[in-house]
Amino acid sequence: MARTKATARAQNPRKRKAAAYQSESEGEDSEPTTDDSEDSEDSEASGLPPHAVARDVVESSAGPDAPPAKRTRAATRAAAALAVNKGEEAKSPAVKQEPQPAGEEAEGHDEGEGVKAKAEPQAKAQKETKPKKEAKPKKETKPKKEPKPKKEPKPKKEPPAKRLSASRCRELYKVTDKDLQALTCEFATNPHDPNWAPMRLYLEHEVRALAEAKQAKKDADARYKEEHGAEILAARLEAQRQRRLQDSERARQAVKEVRRSSAVGLVQPGSTPLPQEVWENILGRLVHTLEPAGGVRGPGVVAADIVHAGLTCRDTMRAVGSALEALAAVVPLQQPPVRPWDVPSPRRHPYDPYDPHPRARAHAAGGSGSGSGSGAWLPVSQPAGDPAWQRWDKLLRSPLDCTVPELKAACKEAGCKVTGTKPELVLRLLSACGLDNACPVPARLWAALLQEREVSRVNGLRPLLASQLRDLAEAGSAAAAAALAAADLGSARRRLAAEFLDEQGVAAAHVACMPRLLQIRAEREAKARQEREARAAADREARRAREARAAAEREARQRADAERLASRGPAAAAGLERRRADLARGAANVRCECGNTASNACAWLLCGHCCKPSGLGPCPRHK
């Protein structure tokens, strides 16, 4: 029964492996009792392979009473020792335990300790008797080559610089044309139209650097303003205060001159024996020389004559004031056209941000401190004795006697600033009216003078008077030519009054120059007729020359054609004979001299292109 169990355990590989691991853990301290030399002598004497000798040793050493665990451990160690060989023995499969009879297995149990002692010295002997491989001869070492010098790295090719147009630079980098003036540019033909101005192309990296520098400067300024905001505000307020003080002082000094000119004392009478009323009547006669609108003697001419007459003596100087008052009462004023910005708006300031016409209103008002105004805010539609004119007389002739509210109201009507001291308001109002000092004439007369200054001479003169002046200028009058070339109506009237005195003088001069004018026009017409005739004769001569040149060219071309045809006559006849021979031989298509198919209707058997220039002359088909 015991032998049967041992045999079954030896045949089962899984149980045999488990028994081998168990025997190794139990008998690690056992020592071999056999000699290595004996094992090697037995293997040599028998001539068997080592694994066969080991198997015999295992079978002989394990007695029938030996436990299967120890016998299996000895066999496993013998197989491990034999696996050391690297020859054919190492390639052979491991030693397997063959099934044995029950008696032999019992003998193996008795001799388990001896198997271990013989297997280990045998494995050591096989290791010692293993032939060593012969060492290969060392290869001769080649001399080391000298290191090659390192090549210098090739410089990397930079990509071509990209260029941008000026509009693209402004769009991408938010730079202005003034910023781009500092950069160099190239000019290229405009791709949209070559006739347009050439494009300016800038390097992109330069534009980018410029934009970055500009942005960095903006950031630095913003940081500085953020850090020193209080200091900047204080400095700005101080500068405004100092500026206001300087303006006030300047206005105070300028008002002193206004005070002196407006405070000139009345001239004492008694320089002539005539009473004052006589001189006033004499100067009043000059007022009646005022002509209607569009004439020569306008308000400026009459006022200048009155002032020049008053410079004669003290009595005439005293009469100038009354004469100017009389002139202001009768002077005509033009009614300005009604415009949206001329309509008064009590709820809006002239510089109200919600005003739809702030610039137009300011332009019509003349602006603040412009030095010349139009006077559009003056009551030109009111008659001479209206209280509005009395109020403006006081504002313009003696502004220092007015109160601050009156000056502010007048400045508001004129479209000026209403803040500041009284001297500033006075200077601002006078500057808006085109005055450097107090007005020396009544306000209504000053409004007429402003209108005369702004109206052009073309729109201010009557059509008949303008036609007479053109005739006089054509006749050679320098005064008429200068009046026509004047910039405004006042300048034209002063020049005409100095030369012709009035409109009747212009008409008399026009009548006097008519014979000379007719002669000049006849001479001009004759000269123009001669020029036309000379031009026509030149055109005829040029046309005749062109026709003669064309005829000569045509004759030369005809002679050349005739010579060419005469030279081609024999060759053309020979070609005709050849083509007729081809046709007689029954050729389907007869070829022309140029290689095209000849026309069957052609008498010379040619194509339409070669028939006319041939030396035989055109045939009836191609004629």
C-alpha positions in Angstrom: 0.0 0.0 0.0 2.8 2.4 0.9 4.6 1.6 -2.4 1.5 2.3 -4.4 1.1 5.7 -2.8 4.8 6.6 -3.4 4.5 5.5 -7.0 1.4 7.6 -7.6 3.1 10.6 -5.9 6.2 10.2 -8.2 4.0 10.1 -11.3 2.1 13.3 -10.4 4.3 16.2 -11.4 2.4 18.8 -9.3 2.7 16.7 -6.2 6.3 15.9 -7.0 7.2 19.6 -7.3 5.4 20.4 -3.9 7.3 17.6 -2.3 10.6 18.9 -3.6 10.0 22.4 -2.2 9.1 20.8 1.1 12.2 18.6 1.2 14.4 21.7 0.5 12.9 23.6 3.4 13.5 20.7 5.8 17.0 19.4 4.8 19.0 22.6 4.1 21.4 21.9 6.9 22.4 18.4 5.7 25.9 17.9 4.4 27.1 15.5 1.7 29.0 12.4 3.0 30.4 11.2 -0.3 33.6 12.3 -2.1 33.6 14.3 -5.3 36.4 12.3 -6.7 34.5 9.1 -6.4 31.5 10.5 -8.4 33.7 11.8 -11.1 35.6 8.4 -11.3 32.3 6.6 -11.5 31.0 8.7 -14.4 34.3 8.4 -16.3 34.5 4.7 -15.7 31.0 4.0 -16.8 31.1 6.2 -19.9 27.6 7.4 -19.3 26.4 11.0 -19.4 26.3 12.8 -16.1 22.6 13.0 -15.8 22.4 9.2 -16.2 25.0 8.7 -13.5 23.1 11.1 -11.3 20.0 9.2 -11.8 21.7 5.9 -10.9 23.1 7.6 -7.8 19.7 8.8 -6.8 18.1 5.4 -7.3 20.9 3.6 -5.5 21.1 6.0 -2.7 17.4 6.0 -1.9 16.5 2.8 -0.2 13.1 1.3 -0.1 12.5 2.7 3.3 13.5 6.3 2.3 10.7 8.9 2.4 9.5 10.2 -1.0 10.1 13.8 0.0 13.9 13.3 0.6 14.3 11.3 -2.5 12.6 13.9 -4.6 14.8 16.7 -3.1 18.0 14.8 -4.0 16.8 14.3 -7.5 15.9 18.0 -7.9 19.4 19.1 -6.7 21.1 16.6 -9.0 19.1 18.0 -12.0 20.0 21.6 -11.0 23.7 20.7 -10.8 23.6 19.1 -14.2 21.9 22.2 -15.8 25.1 24.1 -15.2 26.7 22.6 -18.3 26.4 24.8 -21.4 26.8 22.0 -24.0 24.4 19.5 -25.1 23.8 18.4 -21.6 22.5 21.9 -20.7 20.2 21.8 -23.8 18.7 18.5 -22.9 15.5 18.5 -20.9 15.7 18.2 -17.1 15.8 14.8 -15.6 12.4 13.4 -15.1 11.6 10.8 -12.5 10.4 7.7 -14.1 7.8 5.6 -12.4 9.5 2.8 -10.4 8.2 -0.3 -8.8 7.1 -0.2 -5.2 10.2 -2.0 -4.0 12.7 0.3 -5.6 10.8 3.3 -4.3 11.1 1.9 -0.8 14.9 1.5 -1.3 15.1 5.1 -2.3 13.6 6.2 0.9 16.4 4.5 2.8 19.2 6.1 0.8 17.9 9.7 0.5 20.7 11.2 2.5 23.4 9.6 0.4 21.9 11.0 -2.9 22.4 14.6 -1.7 26.0 13.9 -0.7 26.9 12.5 -4.1 24.9 14.9 -6.4 26.5 18.1 -5.1 30.2 17.0 -5.5 29.4 15.7 -9.0 28.0 19.1 -10.1 31.1 20.8 -8.8 33.3 18.3 -10.7 31.5 19.1 -13.9 32.1 22.8 -13.4 35.8 22.2 -12.9 36.2 19.8 -15.9 34.3 22.2 -18.3 36.8 23.3 -21.0 37.4 27.0 -21.1 37.0 28.9 -24.4 40.2 30.1 -26.0 40.6 33.9 -25.8 40.2 35.6 -29.1 43.2 37.6 -30.2 42.8 41.3 -29.6 42.4 43.4 -32.6 45.1 45.8 -33.5 44.0 49.3 -32.3 44.0 51.7 -35.1 45.6 55.1 -34.5 43.1 57.7 -33.5 42.2 60.1 -36.2 42.8 63.7 -35.5 39.5 65.5 -34.7 38.2 67.5 -37.5 37.9 71.3 -36.9 34.5 72.3 -36.0 32.6 74.1 -38.8 31.4 77.5 -38.0 27.6 77.6 -37.8 26.0 79.1 -40.8 24.1 82.3 -40.0 20.4 81.7 -40.0 18.6 83.4 -42.9 16.3 86.0 -41.6 12.8 86.0 -43.1 12.2 88.9 -45.5 11.0 92.0 -43.7 7.2 92.5 -44.0 6.0 96.0 -45.1 2.7 97.6 -44.4 0.9 100.5 -46.0 0.1 103.7 -44.1 -3.6 102.9 -43.8 -2.8 99.3 -42.5 -0.4 100.8 -40.0 -3.1 103.2 -38.7 -5.6 100.3 -38.5 -3.4 97.7 -36.8 -1.1 99.8 -34.5 -3.2 103.0 -34.0 -0.5 105.4 -35.1 -1.0 108.7 -36.9 0.6 110.1 -40.0 2.6 112.4 -37.8 4.1 109.4 -36.0 4.9 107.7 -39.3 6.9 110.7 -40.5 9.8 109.7 -38.3 10.2 106.3 -40.1 11.7 105.6 -43.5 9.4 104.3 -46.2 9.4 102.9 -49.7 7.2 104.0 -52.5 5.3 101.5 -54.6 2.8 101.8 -57.4 -0.8 101.9 -56.2 -2.4 98.5 -56.9 -5.9 100.1 -57.3 -4.9 102.6 -60.0 -1.4 103.3 -61.2 -2.4 107.0 -61.9 -3.0 107.6 -58.2 -0.4 108.7 -55.7 2.1 105.9 -54.9 1.7 103.9 -51.7 4.0 104.4 -48.7 5.3 101.1 -47.3 6.8 100.9 -43.8 8.7 98.0 -42.1 6.3 96.2 -39.7 8.9 95.8 -36.9 9.7 99.5 -37.0 6.0 100.4 -36.8 5.5 97.8 -34.0 8.4 99.3 -32.0 7.0 102.8 -32.6 3.5 101.8 -31.4 5.0 100.0 -28.3 7.1 103.1 -27.4 4.0 105.3 -27.9 1.9 103.0 -25.7 4.7 102.9 -23.1 4.8 106.7 -23.0 1.0 106.8 -22.6 1.2 104.3 -19.7 4.0 106.2 -18.0 2.0 109.5 -18.3 -1.1 107.8 -17.0 0.9 106.4 -14.0 2.4 109.8 -13.4 -1.0 111.4 -13.5 -2.4 108.8 -11.1 0.5 109.2 -8.7 0.7 113.0 -8.8 -2.9 113.8 -9.6 -3.3 116.2 -6.7 -0.1 118.1 -7.5 -1.1 118.4 -11.2 -4.6 119.7 -10.3 -3.2 122.2 -7.8 -0.7 123.5 -10.4 -3.4 123.8 -13.0 -5.6 125.7 -10.7 -2.8 128.0 -9.8 -1.9 128.6 -13.4 -5.6 129.5 -14.1 -5.6 131.9 -11.2 -2.4 133.6 -12.4 -3.8 133.8 -15.9 -7.0 135.4 -14.6 -5.0 137.9 -12.6 -2.9 138.8 -15.7 -6.0 139.2 -17.9 -7.6 141.4 -15.3 -4.5 143.6 -15.0 -4.2 143.8 -18.8 -7.8 144.7 -19.1 -7.5 147.3 -16.4 -4.5 148.9 -18.2 -6.4 148.9 -21.5 -9.5 150.4 -20.0 -7.5 153.4 -19.0 -6.9 154.2 -22.7 -10.6 153.7 -23.3 -11.4 156.1 -20.5 -9.1 158.8 -21.8 -10.4 158.6 -25.4 -14.0 158.6 -24.3 -13.4 161.4 -21.8 -12.0 163.9 -24.3 -13.4 167.3 -23.3 -15.6 169.3 -25.6 -13.8 171.7 -27.9 -14.3 175.3 -26.9 -16.1 177.5 -29.5 -15.2 180.9 -30.7 -12.4 180.3 -33.2 -14.6 181.8 -36.1 -17.1 184.7 -36.1 -19.9 182.5 -37.6 -22.4 181.0 -35.2 -22.4 177.2 -34.5 -25.7 176.7 -36.3 -24.2 177.8 -39.6 -21.4 175.3 -39.4 -23.8 172.6 -38.5 -25.9 173.5 -41.6 -22.8 173.5 -43.8 -21.7 170.0 -42.7 -25.3 168.9 -42.8 -25.2 169.5 -46.6 -22.6 166.7 -46.9 -25.3 164.3 -45.4 -27.5 165.0 -48.4 -24.8 163.7 -50.8 -25.5 160.2 -49.5 -26.6 158.1 -52.5 -29.1 155.2 -52.4 -27.9 151.6 -51.9 -25.6 150.5 -54.7 -24.3 154.0 -55.5 -20.8 155.5 -55.2 -21.2 157.8 -52.2 -22.1 155.4 -49.4 -22.0 155.9 -45.6 -18.3 155.4 -45.4 -17.5 158.0 -48.0 -19.9 160.6 -46.6 -18.7 160.0 -43.0 -15.1 160.4 -44.1 -15.9 163.7 -45.9 -17.7 165.0 -42.7 -14.7 164.2 -40.5 -12.2 165.7 -42.9 -14.3 168.9 -43.1 -14.4 169.1 -39.3 -10.7 169.1 -39.1 -10.6 172.7 -40.4 -11.2 174.5 -37.1 -12.7 174.1 -33.6 -16.1 175.3 -34.7 -16.3 172.8 -37.5 -15.1 170.1 -35.0 -18.0 170.9 -32.8 -20.4 170.6 -35.8 -19.1 167.1 -36.7 -21.1 165.4 -34.0 -24.4 166.7 -35.1 -23.6 165.9 -38.7 -22.8 162.3 -37.9 -26.0 162.0 -35.9 -28.0 163.3 -38.9 -26.1 160.8 -41.1 -26.9 157.9 -38.8 -30.6 158.8 -38.9 -30.8 158.6 -42.7 -28.3 155.9 -43.5 -29.9 152.7 -45.1 -29.4 149.4 -43.3 -29.6 146.0 -45.1 -31.9 143.5 -43.4 -29.9 140.3 -42.9 -31.6 137.0 -44.1 -33.4 135.1 -41.4 -31.2 132.0 -40.5 -31.8 129.4 -37.8 -29.0 130.7 -35.6 -30.3 134.3 -35.8 -33.6 133.4 -34.1 -33.3 134.4 -30.5 -33.7 131.5 -28.0 -34.3 132.7 -24.4 -33.6 129.2 -23.0 -30.3 128.7 -24.7 -26.9 130.2 -24.2 -25.0 131.0 -27.5 -22.5 128.3 -26.4 -25.1 125.8 -25.1 -23.9 122.2 -26.0 -27.4 121.4 -27.0 -27.6 124.3 -29.4 -27.9 122.9 -33.0 -26.1 125.9 -34.5 -23.3 126.9 -32.0 -20.6 127.4 -34.6 -22.8 129.3 -37.0 -24.1 131.5 -34.2 -20.6 132.3 -33.0 -19.5 133.0 -36.6 -22.4 135.4 -37.1 -21.6 137.0 -33.8 -18.0 137.6 -34.8 -16.6 135.5 -32.0 -14.9 136.6 -28.8 -11.9 138.7 -29.2 -11.8 138.4 -33.0 -11.1 142.1 -33.5 -13.7 142.4 -36.3 -17.5 141.7 -36.0 -20.4 141.7 -38.3 -22.9 143.5 -36.0 -25.6 141.0 -36.8 -27.0 141.3 -33.2 -27.5 145.1 -33.6 -31.2 146.2 -34.0 -30.9 146.9 -37.7 -34.6 146.5 -38.2 -35.4 149.3 -35.8 -35.7 153.0 -36.9 -33.2 155.6 -35.9 -35.1 156.9 -32.8 -35.7 153.5 -31.2 -34.6 153.1 -27.6 -32.6 150.0 -28.6 -30.2 152.3 -30.6 -29.9 154.7 -27.6 -28.9 151.7 -25.4 -26.3 150.5 -27.9 -25.0 154.1 -28.2 -24.3 154.1 -24.5 -22.7 150.7 -24.6 -20.3 151.4 -27.5 -19.6 155.1 -27.0 -19.2 155.2 -23.2 -19.0 151.5 -22.0 -17.3 152.4 -18.7 -20.5 154.3 -17.6 -22.6 151.1 -18.0 -23.1 148.7 -15.2 -21.9 145.1 -15.1 -25.4 143.6 -15.7 -25.8 145.8 -18.8 -22.4 144.7 -20.1 -23.2 141.1 -19.5 -26.5 141.3 -21.3 -24.8 143.0 -24.3 -22.1 140.3 -24.3 -24.7 137.6 -24.2 -26.5 139.2 -27.2 -23.2 139.4 -29.1 -22.3 135.8 -28.4 -19.4 136.5 -26.0 -18.5 135.1 -22.6 -20.4 136.7 -19.8 -17.8 135.9 -17.0 -15.0 138.2 -15.8 -14.5 141.6 -14.4 -15.9 144.8 -15.8 -12.8 145.8 -17.7 -12.8 142.3 -19.3 -16.4 142.6 -20.3 -15.8 146.1 -21.8 -12.9 144.9 -23.9 -14.7 141.7 -25.0 -17.8 143.7 -26.2 -15.7 146.3 -28.1 -13.7 143.5 -29.7 -16.9 141.7 -30.8 -18.0 144.9 -32.5 -14.7 145.4 -34.3 -13.5 148.2 -32.1 -10.2 148.8 -30.4 -11.5 151.8 -28.4 -14.8 153.5 -27.7 -16.9 154.0 -30.8 -16.4 157.5 -32.3 -19.7 157.5 -34.2 -23.3 156.6 -33.4 -24.1 152.9 -33.1 -26.5 152.9 -36.1 -23.8 154.5 -38.4 -21.3 152.0 -37.1 -23.7 149.1 -38.1 -23.9 150.5 -41.6 -20.1 150.8 -41.8 -19.9 147.1 -40.7 -22.3 146.0 -43.4 -20.5 148.0 -46.0 -17.2 146.3 -45.0 -18.7 142.8 -45.3 -20.5 143.2 -48.6 -18.5 142.4 -51.7 -18.3 145.1 -54.5 -20.1 142.7 -57.0 -23.2 142.5 -54.8 -23.0 146.1 -53.5 -23.0 148.1 -56.8 -25.9 148.5 -59.1 -25.7 146.5 -62.4 -25.6 149.6 -64.6 -22.8 151.1 -62.5 -20.8 147.9 -62.7 -21.2 147.8 -66.5 -20.0 151.4 -66.8 -17.0 150.6 -64.6 -16.1 147.6 -66.8 -16.2 149.8 -69.9 -14.0 152.4 -68.2 -11.5 149.7 -67.2 -11.5 148.5 -70.8 -10.9 152.0 -72.0 -7.8 152.2 -69.7 -9.1 153.8 -66.5 -6.9 152.7 -63.5 -9.5 153.8 -60.9 -12.3 151.7 -62.5 -10.0 148.7 -62.7 -8.9 149.1 -59.0 -12.5 149.5 -57.9 -13.5 146.3 -59.7 -10.6 144.5 -58.1 -11.4 145.7 -54.6 -12.2 143.1 -51.9 -15.2 144.9 -50.3 -17.7 147.6 -51.2 -16.2 150.3 -48.9 -12.8 150.1 -50.6 -14.4 150.3 -54.1 -16.5 153.3 -53.1 -13.6 155.2 -51.7 -11.5 154.7 -54.8 -14.4 155.7 -57.1 -15.3 158.8 -55.0 -11.7 159.9 -55.1 -11.6 159.6 -58.9 -15.1 160.4 -60.1 -16.7 162.0 -57.0 -20.1 160.4 -57.4 -22.2 158.2 -59.7 -22.9 161.1 -62.1 -19.1 161.5 -62.4 -18.8 157.9 -63.4 -21.6 158.3 -66.0 -19.9 161.4 -67.4 -16.6 159.6 -67.6 -18.3 156.7 -69.3 -19.8 159.0 -72.0 -16.4 160.7 -72.5 -14.6 157.4 -73.0 -17.2 156.0 -75.5 -15.3 157.2 -78.7 -12.1 155.9 -77.4 -13.9 152.7 -76.3 -15.4 152.2 -79.7 -12.0 152.7 -81.3 -10.4 150.2 -78.9 -13.2 147.7 -79.6 -12.8 148.2 -83.4 -9.0 147.7 -83.1 -9.6 144.7 -80.9 -12.1 143.2 -83.4 -9.7 143.9 -86.3 -6.9 142.3 -84.4 -9.1 139.3 -83.5 -10.2 139.0 -87.2 -6.6 139.1 -88.4 -5.7 136.5 -85.9 -8.5 134.3 -87.0 -7.6 134.7 -90.7 -3.9 134.0 -89.9 -5.0 130.9 -88.0 -7.2 129.8 -90.9 -4.4 130.3 -93.4 -2.0 128.3 -91.3 -4.6 125.6 -91.0 -5.1 125.5 -94.8 -1.3 125.4 -95.4 -1.0 122.6 -93.0 -3.8 120.7 -94.6 -2.3 121.1 -98.1 1.0 119.9 -96.9 -0.6 116.8 -95.3 -2.5 116.1 -98.5 0.7 116.5 -100.7 2.6 114.2 -98.3 -0.1 111.6 -98.4 -0.2 111.8 -102.3 3.6 111.3 -102.5 3.4 108.3 -100.1 0.6 106.8 -102.2 2.5 107.2 -105.5 5.6 105.7 -103.9 3.6 102.7 -102.6 2.0 102.2 -106.1 5.4 102.2 -107.8 6.8 99.7 -105.3 3.8 97.4 -105.9 4.2 97.6 -109.7 7.9 96.8 -109.4 7.2 93.9 -107.1 4.5 92.5 -109.4 6.8 92.9 -112.4 9.5 90.9 -110.6 7.0 88.2 -109.7 5.5 87.8 -113.2 7.8 84.9 -114.5 7.6 83.0 -111.2 3.8 83.4 -111.1 3.4 82.1 -114.6 5.6 79.0 -113.7 3.5 78.4 -110.6 0.3 78.6 -112.7 1.7 76.0 -115.1 2.6 73.7 -112.3 -0.9 74.0 -110.7 -2.6 73.3 -114.0 -0.5 70.2 -114.5 -1.5 69.0 -111.1 -5.1 69.6 -111.9 -4.7 67.8 -115.2 -3.2 64.7 -113.4 -6.5 64.5 -111.4 -5.3 66.0 -108.1 -8.3 66.4 -105.7 -7.0 69.6 -104.1 -4.7 72.0 -105.7 -2.4 73.8 -103.3 -1.8 77.6 -103.4 1.7 79.1 -103.1 1.1 79.8 -99.4 0.0 76.2 -98.7 -3.7 76.7 -98.5 -6.2 75.1 -100.7 -6.7 77.0 -104.0 -10.1 78.3 -105.0 -11.6 76.3 -108.0 -13.3 79.5 -109.2 -10.0 81.4 -109.4 -8.5 81.7 -112.9 -4.9 81.5 -111.5 -5.8 78.6 -109.1 -4.8 80.7 -106.0 -6.5 81.5 -102.8 -8.2 84.8 -102.2 -5.2 86.1 -100.1 -2.6 85.4 -102.8 -4.6 86.2 -105.9 -4.5 90.0 -105.7 -0.7 90.5 -105.0 0.3 87.8 -107.6 2.2 88.9 -110.7 -0.7 87.8 -112.9 -3.2 90.4 -111.6 -6.4 89.7 -109.8 -8.8 87.3 -111.4 -12.5 88.0 -112.0 -13.4 85.9 -108.9 -11.1 87.9 -106.5 -11.2 91.2 -108.3 
